[in-house]
Amino acid sequence: MDLTAERVRRALEAVIDPELMLNVVELGLIRDVIVSDTHVQVHMTLTFPGCPYGPEIYDRVLTEMKSVADGREAVLDMVWQPPWDPRSDASDEVKAELGIWD
């Protein structure tokens, strides 16, 4: 099976933010997924830069990336701009779960 950005995103749905108990993809913490012949690169943010679960989430995302990388190098980049905003970044299901209504 060819590795695609969508397949990587599906794998990353297994990573749960321990504080919010929601997955990082639906939360909108995964900004971008780039798959090339040699790399799987993910740009990820956190709910805020000082998140105490940041290192744990980072490690779990990297582990999931490596599990589907199919021999490619897994590169995980933290990005802080724009800051995470659940009103624009989270899925509709997560917004409802968090009590965010448009």
Wavefront OBJ file of the C-alpha trace (Angstrom):
o trace
v 0.000 0.000 0.000
v 1.389 3.426 -0.936
v 2.031 5.805 1.911
v -0.101 8.925 1.693
v -0.633 11.938 3.916
v -4.125 10.634 4.654
v -2.748 7.291 5.837
v -0.336 9.112 8.159
v -3.190 11.240 9.526
v -5.268 8.117 10.180
v -2.360 6.607 12.120
v -2.001 9.798 14.148
v -5.653 9.574 15.226
v -4.409 6.977 17.724
v -2.571 9.734 19.619
v -4.776 11.112 22.376
v -4.151 14.398 24.176
v -4.076 13.142 27.804
v -5.627 16.334 29.146
v -8.519 16.707 26.723
v -8.879 12.975 25.950
v -9.347 13.746 22.244
v -7.112 12.767 19.340
v -4.532 15.193 17.987
v -5.865 15.096 14.425
v -9.444 16.039 15.361
v -8.104 18.674 17.762
v -6.339 20.278 14.801
v -2.871 19.920 16.296
v -1.526 18.281 13.133
v -0.934 21.211 10.803
v 0.567 19.471 7.800
v 1.704 16.047 6.613
v 4.231 15.740 3.801
v 5.205 12.371 2.338
v 8.127 12.020 -0.050
v 10.181 9.075 -1.273
v 12.623 9.570 1.617
v 10.713 11.354 4.415
v 7.486 11.558 6.325
v 7.291 15.055 7.751
v 4.641 16.346 10.127
v 4.162 19.907 11.329
v 2.451 19.824 14.699
v 1.450 22.327 17.348
v 0.128 22.000 20.883
v -2.850 23.596 22.594
v -0.346 26.040 24.123
v 3.475 26.179 24.135
v 3.799 25.299 27.835
v 1.515 22.252 27.642
v 2.769 19.842 30.326
v 1.885 16.879 28.092
v 3.838 18.283 25.142
v 6.804 15.897 25.377
v 4.498 12.891 25.762
v 2.342 13.909 22.791
v 5.455 14.607 20.711
v 6.876 11.149 21.475
v 3.597 9.407 20.689
v 3.190 11.247 17.371
v 6.763 10.380 16.386
v 6.193 6.731 17.314
v 3.055 6.553 15.149
v 4.858 8.272 12.283
v 7.660 5.716 12.440
v 5.151 2.859 12.498
v 3.814 3.835 9.061
v 6.937 5.437 7.541
v 7.721 2.331 5.469
v 11.494 2.902 5.592
v 11.297 6.665 5.282
v 12.819 9.041 7.815
v 10.222 10.445 10.236
v 10.635 14.191 10.803
v 8.395 15.902 13.358
v 8.495 19.706 13.487
v 6.810 21.762 16.188
v 5.226 24.962 14.874
v 3.742 27.752 16.953
v 2.337 30.097 14.338
v -0.494 30.494 14.075
v -1.339 29.627 17.679
v -3.821 26.788 18.106
v -7.406 28.011 18.210
v -10.085 25.360 18.700
v -12.693 27.583 17.025
v -10.850 27.354 13.713
v -8.588 24.298 14.061
v -10.708 21.615 15.725
v -13.224 19.418 13.930
v -16.939 20.078 14.404
v -17.164 16.982 16.614
v -14.398 18.249 18.893
v -15.956 21.713 19.026
v -19.204 20.153 20.196
v -17.324 18.017 22.729
v -15.585 21.140 24.069
v -18.821 23.159 24.103
v -17.724 25.563 21.377
v -20.651 26.767 19.321
v -20.384 29.118 16.360
l 1 2 3 4 5 6 7 8 9 10 11 12 13 14 15 16 17 18 19 20 21 22 23 24 25 26 27 28 29 30 31 32 33 34 35 36 37 38 39 40 41 42 43 44 45 46 47 48 49 50 51 52 53 54 55 56 57 58 59 60 61 62 63 64 65 66 67 68 69 70 71 72 73 74 75 76 77 78 79 80 81 82 83 84 85 86 87 88 89 90 91 92 93 94 95 96 97 98 99 100 101 102
